[in-house]
């Protein structure tokens, strides 16, 4: 019996039923026609600083919608749908803005005209804005407008060592998620204006790569030459923590040149280190822990261990009203459970480098027939590797269904296996076909049309007075919470900044 099967048989139904998943979904606010909406975060949605469900990511124009942790995939999607409904109702009450349904951005203004998220006058609010200002100086604001879906996942009885084993296997196999669910094979030319790239024209107003799956996860997406020097190991919490600690505390000369403040005295970034704060570290998956107010995330991890993992490589699916389906969420459950249960040897610097090459290959050329990836110092076709994994997923889907009392996981797996056998049905292939068929034949016209249709779909769904009242109360409470934070602050921001970034706050107590 394989280690995978042994691990699966050792799990109780209660553990499988105890799996929790939550979703964070980013989307740009846009105007009809696909131009970025540069209006402030709508006040009717509450405070982006303190609202538990509706916030912003990098830009004031970039909503981030956050669900609670749920015991089943469908209820998670249901909550995400309800949050969208409230957002659309409020956007519709004040104008024609809608949410951009693609991971790659809409028509963007000049870099300095992309509005950075604003969170009020409290120290924590100012810090969030200064951090985003730093991201703009370091990487450019355009890159930060890329949007995606984060899938947060946990299971009872899983230790920090277990979660790191899951992460190592996830990084080895995440090519499969880019292939199956990547939906960003094309971009508006504005996005890469002035940058070197290898994209080719698809009509007059679109750039793409013929076999790309997820440009968002390739070299045009959330990539950083500075961070590429960080060969972070996921073999254990101590090693991972040490790598992040160094990146958070050691000054980096190119960022020293930017300075903490500019000649005008305005803040440019929080710190001159390679990472300003923990969230700046890019990756396809992260170990996470809920933090106490004011606590550093690395301190929380070191002191109390990993609580859940955050999957960060999922594109927005423009063909799904909320960017992801319950069926995709169920496949992610299967995939993550497989990563947790299967043998997970330690990673090495050579393997870490090979995984980066696999990611870029799949992102830019994933649908190329016969594409070969690196696996254990040899070459294997993506198709063969993915088919092997699919076969290993079968008993996991059956076990999840047995715990849930249905067949939804097996149905999800079967549908995904069909997609694997029919490359034209992949989201990335469907996007290219839809761009070619769209009026105007461009990434912008296709996504603008899908964004408008999605708004209509969500606005047509039933809406209850209870839902309306609940979301209005959340918005009102968040505004009151922000005002209370601002009223309580007495420390000058510079002292707050220095204290928050003090290296001792990263250590265990």
MIBA-557587 format. One line per 8 residues: number of its first residue (from 1); for each residue x, y, z of C-alpha. Coordinates in steps of 0.001 Angstrom, whole numbers. Example, Ala and Ser with C-alpha at 12.3 -4.5 7.8 and 13.67 -1.06 7.14 Angstrom:
<pts>
1) 12300/-4500/7800  13670/-1060/7140 .
</pts>
This chain:
<pts>
1) 0/0/0  1360/3425/-941  1974/6137/1614  -830/8098/-77  -3381/5324/464  -2171/4717/4001  -2607/8374/4823  -6053/8456/3260 .
9) -7233/5408/5215  -5915/6912/8442  -8141/9982/8077  -11455/9969/9898  -14701/11160/8371  -14676/13924/10978  -11325/15202/9702  -12550/15228/6108 .
17) -15748/16954/7166  -13615/19391/9141  -11879/20784/6050  -12413/24519/5829  -11979/26720/2805  -12337/30451/2210  -11866/32685/-815  -10322/36122/-1363 .
25) -11212/37509/-4786  -9720/40643/-6340  -11337/42664/-9156  -10796/46087/-10680  -13665/48552/-10772  -14114/49729/-14358  -16316/51992/-16446  -18342/50830/-19464 .
33) -15829/50379/-22270  -13149/49017/-19949  -11383/52106/-18573  -10242/51982/-14947  -12634/53714/-12550  -10509/56157/-10573  -13241/57008/-8067  -12665/56467/-4325 .
41) -13712/53219/-2707  -17516/53573/-2442  -18526/54757/1031  -21650/52589/903  -19388/49514/934  -17905/50531/4272  -14290/51048/5310  -11676/49127/3332 .
49) -9524/49159/6482  -11940/47479/8881  -14625/45698/6829  -14243/41905/7228  -15698/41069/3791  -15119/44025/1449  -11726/45686/1217  -9259/46810/-1436 .
57) -6003/45297/-2603  -3272/47502/-4112  -5405/50132/-5756  -8309/52220/-4521  -9988/50855/-7679  -9263/47196/-6870  -11885/45530/-4696  -11042/42453/-2657 .
65) -14017/40363/-1542  -13383/37940/1332  -15525/35042/2518  -15492/33384/5912  -14111/29847/6239  -16767/27329/5166  -17369/23645/5711  -18333/22975/2087 .
73) -17466/24438/-1295  -20966/25447/-2315  -21641/27544/794  -18329/29315/210  -19341/30197/-3358  -22800/31189/-2118  -21331/33723/313  -18973/35081/-2358 .
81) -21981/35464/-4650  -23946/37361/-2012  -21056/39746/-1392  -20900/40395/-5156  -24632/41061/-5237  -24337/43716/-2531  -21371/45331/-4279  -23198/45462/-7607 .
89) -26307/46917/-6031  -24259/49714/-4482  -22247/50342/-7658  -25477/50451/-9645  -27009/52952/-7261  -24300/55526/-8000  -23317/54873/-11623  -22344/52318/-14226 .
97) -19202/50841/-12720  -18772/47090/-12893  -16112/44544/-11905  -13511/43532/-14486  -13719/39759/-14853  -10181/39119/-16127  -7021/38718/-14073  -5072/40874/-16525 .
105) -6103/44512/-16213  -8338/46780/-18252  -7216/49872/-20134  -4965/51603/-17623  -4013/55264/-17288  -406/56334/-16860  1341/54564/-14001  1207/57536/-11635 .
113) -2534/57992/-12292  -3424/54535/-10933  -4826/55368/-7477  -3216/53667/-4480  -5498/52313/-1754  -6408/54837/948  -7285/53707/4480  -7658/56856/6563 .
121) -5516/58732/9067  -4867/55992/11653  -1328/54691/11852  -2301/51255/10570  -4244/52886/7733  -1326/55122/6777  1031/52135/6890  -1137/50234/4414 .
129) -1007/53141/1966  2735/53703/2377  3338/49977/1796  1422/50246/-1486  3357/53364/-2439  6490/51286/-1928  5164/48548/-4189  4599/51177/-6864 .
137) 8175/52462/-6589  9624/48948/-6557  7617/47174/-9248  5443/49772/-10944  1754/50255/-10320  637/48398/-13447  1869/45058/-12161  -71/45551/-8941 .
145) -3393/45865/-10786  -3284/42186/-11795  -6071/40371/-9948  -6601/36794/-8844  -8235/34423/-6434  -6680/33162/-3198  -8000/29895/-1800  -7453/29425/1935 .
153) -7533/25818/3129  -7136/23906/6397  -7916/20523/7928  -8104/19483/11611  -5147/17621/13063  -2594/18972/10583  718/20099/12068  3083/22779/10821 .
161) 5376/20045/9482  2412/18527/7631  1501/21863/6099  5062/22406/4904  5020/18927/3340  1788/19951/1577  3423/23179/376  6450/21359/-1063 .
169) 4214/18992/-3031  1957/21833/-4109  4918/23712/-5562  5977/20589/-7432  2536/20115/-8976  1061/23607/-9260  1786/23510/-13003  -1394/21439/-13195 .
177) -3518/24254/-11767  -2022/26787/-14187  -2788/24432/-17066  -6323/23520/-16007  -7509/26884/-14677  -5213/29528/-16148  -7379/32104/-17916  -5002/34955/-18762 .
185) -3347/34138/-22109  -3736/37690/-23476  -3363/41323/-22390  -4133/44841/-23527  -1052/46398/-25186  -1162/49244/-22623  -84/46807/-19928  3368/46183/-21437 .
193) 3974/49565/-23064  7627/50440/-22641  8543/46981/-21338  10463/44218/-23112  8228/41225/-23854  7860/38260/-26200  4118/38606/-26833  2689/38625/-30347 .
201) -328/40408/-31786  -3790/38923/-31805  -5527/41554/-33903  -4729/45233/-33507  -5540/45684/-29812  -4406/42485/-28082  -1102/40808/-27288  -890/37121/-26427 .
209) 1060/33886/-26659  -623/31109/-28675  -139/28374/-26062  -185/30525/-22900  -2349/29569/-19934  -1639/32244/-17305  457/35278/-18198  -403/36437/-14681 .
217) 1799/33654/-13305  4563/34149/-15881  7290/36754/-16226  4789/39532/-16942  2884/38853/-13722  3795/38918/-10062  7495/38381/-10557  10456/40171/-9050 .
225) 14109/39939/-10057  15024/40992/-6534  12900/38256/-4949  14150/35629/-7407  17393/35673/-5431  15404/34381/-2449  15690/30595/-2753  13258/30077/109 .
233) 13118/26504/1374  9868/25007/2613  11442/22117/4484  10411/23401/7908  9113/26437/9728  12530/27369/11124  14173/27523/7699  11251/29341/6122 .
241) 11144/31810/8991  14889/32459/8787  14664/33206/5047  11835/35682/5548  13484/37236/8608  16593/38003/6570  14592/39496/3693  12609/41644/6135 .
249) 15587/43022/8049  18539/43280/5631  18675/46511/3651  18695/46132/-137  20809/48720/-2016  18372/49415/-4909  15638/50097/-2360  17986/52227/-265 .
257) 18281/54421/-3361  14492/54964/-3324  14628/56109/299  12026/55978/3041  10910/59493/2106  11439/61606/-976  12812/65152/-1326  9286/66424/-651 .
265) 9194/64624/2691  6443/62257/1552  6796/58569/2391  7918/56358/-489  8028/52983/1264  7924/51463/4723  11472/50105/4697  14554/49661/2497 .
273) 14741/45895/3071  14125/43370/287  10618/42919/1679  8838/45810/3384  6474/43402/5166  5650/39699/4911  2852/40125/2357  5313/41412/-232 .
281) 6766/37925/-636  5358/36463/-3840  4653/32763/-4244  2111/30270/-5521  1249/29244/-1941  1945/30576/1558  1772/29186/5101  -562/31423/7113 .
289) -1884/32077/10591  -4557/34467/11856  -2742/37270/13665  -3595/39343/16720  -4077/43119/16219  -691/44711/15552  1134/41357/15462  3660/40583/12722 .
297) 2614/37563/10602  6059/35952/10896  5908/36220/14683  2500/34543/14673  3801/31675/12540  6911/31176/14653  5049/31296/17942  1857/29356/17163 .
305) 2581/27453/13947  828/27200/10593  -2973/27383/10740  -3844/27165/7049  -2376/27541/3561  -3161/30269/1053  -3200/29152/-2600  -2310/32164/-4744 .
313) -2015/30888/-8333  -5671/30863/-9416  -6741/33239/-12189  -10183/34799/-12326  -12388/32645/-14553  -14242/35150/-16785  -16862/32518/-17596  -17932/32155/-13939 .
321) -20017/34935/-12333  -17801/35200/-9240  -14553/34111/-10902  -14537/30540/-9572  -17052/27692/-9426  -17898/25272/-6631  -16642/22516/-8936  -13221/24152/-9188 .
329) -13163/24607/-5404  -13858/20884/-4969  -11011/20028/-7321  -8732/22249/-5229  -9802/20325/-2119  -8832/17060/-3839  -5556/18516/-5076  -4555/19924/-1686 .
337) -5458/16753/166  -3306/14785/-2279  -413/17187/-1644  -866/16696/2102  -1009/12887/2053  1579/11986/-582  5255/11485/149  7007/14859/249 .
345) 10810/14706/280  12792/17807/1269  13330/20413/-1421  16763/21440/-2665  18115/24577/-4373  18274/22705/-7682  14662/21570/-7385  13505/25069/-6404 .
353) 15111/26429/-9585  13515/23669/-11694  10093/24434/-10230  10443/28075/-11239  11248/26990/-14785  8232/24650/-14835  5980/27474/-13670  7150/29814/-16409 .
361) 6958/27099/-19050  3390/26213/-18149  2309/29843/-17833  3620/30795/-21275  3504/27521/-23232  1253/25187/-21237  -1026/24197/-24141  1848/23462/-26507 .
369) 1395/19805/-27602  4011/17554/-26042  5342/20213/-23669  7926/18677/-21366  8601/19685/-17766  11408/18847/-15341  10675/16109/-12806  13307/14490/-10603 .
377) 16168/15446/-12933  14426/14081/-16021  11942/15285/-18598  8268/14302/-18617  5400/15589/-20698  2877/17745/-18908  76/15509/-20205  1586/12307/-18807 .
385) 2392/13844/-15432  -1088/15354/-15106  -2767/12074/-16133  -754/10214/-13497  -1894/12660/-10828  -5515/12448/-11987  -5497/8690/-11439  -4177/9192/-7912 .
393) -6963/11682/-7169  -9733/9095/-7639  -9658/7507/-4151  -9401/10969/-2577  -12547/12139/-4368  -14350/8976/-3251  -13274/9482/364  -14440/13110/359 .
401) -17787/12061/-1115  -18156/9303/1465  -17634/11853/4230  -20021/14366/2624  -22664/11878/1561  -22840/12625/-2161  -20937/12441/-5437  -19967/16065/-5988 .
409) -16209/15470/-5665  -16210/12585/-8120  -18284/14669/-10533  -15815/17546/-10209  -12888/15219/-10816  -14533/13652/-13852  -15262/17061/-15357  -11666/18165/-14834 .
417) -10338/14936/-16371  -12474/15674/-19420  -10931/19157/-19655  -7468/17620/-19469  -8288/15420/-22484  -9840/18313/-24451  -7360/21224/-24519  -9782/23425/-26476 .
425) -12083/23399/-23434  -9424/24893/-21126  -10286/28402/-19887  -7188/29854/-21577  -8187/28360/-24937  -11780/29533/-24481  -10567/33065/-23762  -8572/33209/-27008 .
433) -11510/31811/-28988  -13849/34341/-27365  -11482/37243/-28098  -11448/36246/-31755  -15254/36101/-31769  -15870/39331/-29793  -17000/42528/-31518  -13775/44398/-32049 .
441) -11785/41223/-31505  -9743/42388/-28537  -8999/41397/-24957  -10652/44613/-23833  -13850/44154/-25857  -14213/40513/-24802  -13656/41253/-21101  -15822/44360/-21157 .
449) -18661/42299/-22659  -18219/39528/-20109  -18084/42074/-17278  -21363/43625/-18399  -23012/40199/-18775  -21762/39142/-15339  -23272/42236/-13765  -26629/41371/-15305 .
457) -26428/37750/-14144  -25696/38754/-10547  -28256/41538/-10466  -30929/39089/-11656  -30389/36720/-8710  -32842/36808/-5781  -31978/39325/-3064  -33508/39370/404 .
465) -34106/42194/2820  -32169/40153/5398  -29090/40111/3159  -29460/43816/2494  -29705/44625/6192  -26793/42370/7148  -24430/43945/4614  -25504/47486/5445 .
473) -24851/46790/9130  -21396/45398/8319  -20600/48511/6278  -21825/50883/9016  -19923/49000/11721  -16709/49089/9679  -16960/52859/9298  -17464/53235/13046 .
481) -14508/50936/13735  -12281/53019/11479  -13327/56234/13239  -12568/54640/16617  -9096/53606/15445  -8375/57110/14260  -9629/58649/17491  -7463/56371/19656 .
489) -4196/56959/17782  -1797/59292/19542  1615/57992/18424  3355/59896/15577  3400/57795/12436  7198/57691/12163  7509/56225/15659  4755/53726/14819 .
497) 6568/52731/11602  9877/52166/13341  8288/50205/16173  6208/47996/13880  9257/47139/11739  11625/46548/14692  13345/43174/14132  12595/41939/17646 .
505) 8885/41840/16753  9565/39016/14292  10930/36697/16965  9038/34360/19258  8289/35687/22733 .
</pts>
